[in-house]
């Protein structure tokens, strides 16, 4: 890791009496929804919801390295944690992602899946594609920025048939070994993970009309 018929008017308007013409115009505006109303009506029909997620996660990496200590690609990456979803409440999240050497100027390419599970046990399934880059402001080389383009591919329970899209932006940090330097704020404080992350998701969730 170092290393998204135009209707023809039968009678021209100019031959209509002025009062009748004005009445017709008024009626037209009274029954034609404005842009905001039309958008709102469409959202209601499609059960179209804006969705935001605030997350705190930990991650681990497969311990697969070559003779020089470099990771062997594709490198398996697992993420677990807690997320607060604007329209689903507090949830659990898990990512299964493979890491490869970066393209398009990125340090690493990331691709896999993210599953969000509600407290009731309903699941929201997604695919994720993105990248990770070292933060140039961090001399230790432990802090990275991350980005994912997210596609909602389905779900279970009340989330069955879910569709949508969005993006994740955030940061992650590799944890240091306890006592290796004077800064203890980034030390690993329990075994079984390689680092911690924080990220925000913003996107759209569309559910079938019969789902609530």
N, C-alpha and C positions, 0 to 999 in steps of 0.2 A: 504494500500500500504506500510505502515511501516512494519507494521507487515510482413541444401540446391543438270582355265583350262589351266592349264599350257599347251601351245601348244607344240606339239612335232615337232622338226625341221626335215623336211624330209631329209635334207642333213646335216650331222654333220659339225660343224664349222671348224674342222681340215682339211676338204678336200676342203674348199673354198680357193681360191687364197687370199693371204694376203691383197692385195689392196681392193678386193671386201668385205672382212670381215670388214676392217676398215671403209669402206664407209657405210656398213650396221649399224655398231655401231654408227657412227656419225649421221646417219639418225634417229636411235632410240632415241638418246639424244635430237636431234633437235625437235622432235615431242612429246616427253614425258614431261608433265609439272612437274616442281619441286614441292616440298612440299608446299612452300609458294604460288606458283601460283595456285596449286590445292585447297588449303584452301580458297584463295581469290575468285576463281571461284565458290566454293560451297556457300560462303557467299553471292555472288551476286545472285545466283539462289534462295536462300532461303530468301533474303531480311533480312539478319541476321545483327543486329546492336548492337554494344556495347552501353549501356546506363548508364549514371551517373546522379545522382540527388543530389543537395545540398538544404537543407531544413531549414526553421525556422518555428516552429509551436507553438501553444498554446493548452492546453488541459483542459478538465473538467471531473468531476467524478460525478456519480449519488450520491445524498445525502442520501444514505441508510446505516444506522448504527444500531448496536445492542445496548442494554442498557448500555454497557460498552464503547460505542464510537468506536467500531471496525467495519470495513466495512463488509457488508453481501455479501458473494460470491454466484453466480457470480456477480461481480461489473462492471457496465457499464462505459465505458471510451470512450470519443469522442475527436478527435484531428482535428484541422483545421489550415490552414496556407498557406504559399507561398512556392513553390518549383521551382528551376531552373533545367530543364531537358535538358541534353546535345543535344538531337535530337528533342525535342518538344518545347523548349523555356520556357518562364515564364508561370507557370501554377498554378492552385489552387489544394489543396489536402484536403481530409477528410478521417479520419479513424473512423470506428465503431468497437470497440474492447471490449471483456469481459476479466476481470481480475479474476484469480483464485489463490488459494494458490499454492505456487511453488512446483515443483518436480525437481528431479535430482540436488539438491543442490541450486536451485534458490529461491529467495524470493517470486516471483510471476510469474505465467504463463500468457501469453497474446495470444489471438486468435481472429481473425476477418477479416475485409476487409479494403482495401485502394483503394480509387478512385482518379485518377488524371484527372483534366479537363483542356484542353488547352484553350487558349484565343478564339479559334474559336468554342469552345463548344464540341469538340470531347472528349470522355472519355476513359481512360485506367483503366480496372477493375482488381483487384488482390485479392488474399487471403494472409493473413499474420499469422505466428505462431512464437512466440518468448518468451522472458522473460525480466524481469526487476530486477536489483539487486542494493542495496545501495552501493554508492561509499565509500569504507572503509577509504578514506582519508578525508571525510567530517564529522567533529564532530557534525554538526547540524542535520544530518540525512535527509537533504532535497534533496541532489544530488544523482541521480541514473544513472546507465548505462543501456542501452537497446540494444536488438538485435531482429531482425525479419528475418526469412526465408520467401522469397516472391515468389509467383507463379502468373504469369500473366494469367488470366483466360479468357480474351476477351476485347471487346471494342465497341465503337460506332463511326459512321462517318468514317473518314479516318483510325481509329484504329480498325475497325470491324475485327474480326478474329485474333486479336493479341494473341501471345503466348510468353512465356519467363519465366525467373527466375532470382533471384538475392538475395541480402541480404542487410539489413539495420543495421548500427551500429551508436550509438550516445549516447546522454545523455539527461536527463530531470531533472527539478528542481521544487519542490513544492515552491510556493511563500509564504513568510511570511506576517503576518499582519502588516500594516504600524505602525511604532513606537514601535513595541514590543522589539526591541533591537537597538543597536547603528549602525548596518550595514543596511543602507537603499538600498543597491544595489540589494537586493533580495526581496524587498517589492513588494506586489501586487500593481500595479499602475492603474488598472481598474477592475471593478467588472465583474463577469461572467466567470472566468476561475480559475483553480486551480494551474496552473504552465506553464512553458515554456520548449521547447525542441529544440535541434539542432541535425541533423543526416545526414548521407551520405548513398546513395544507389549506389551499383554497380552491374550490371548484364547484361542480354542479352534480347533484344526485337526482336521478329520475326514477320514480317507482311506477309500476302499473297502477291504474286508477283504483283497482279494487283493494290495493294494499294501503294500510293505514300506519 
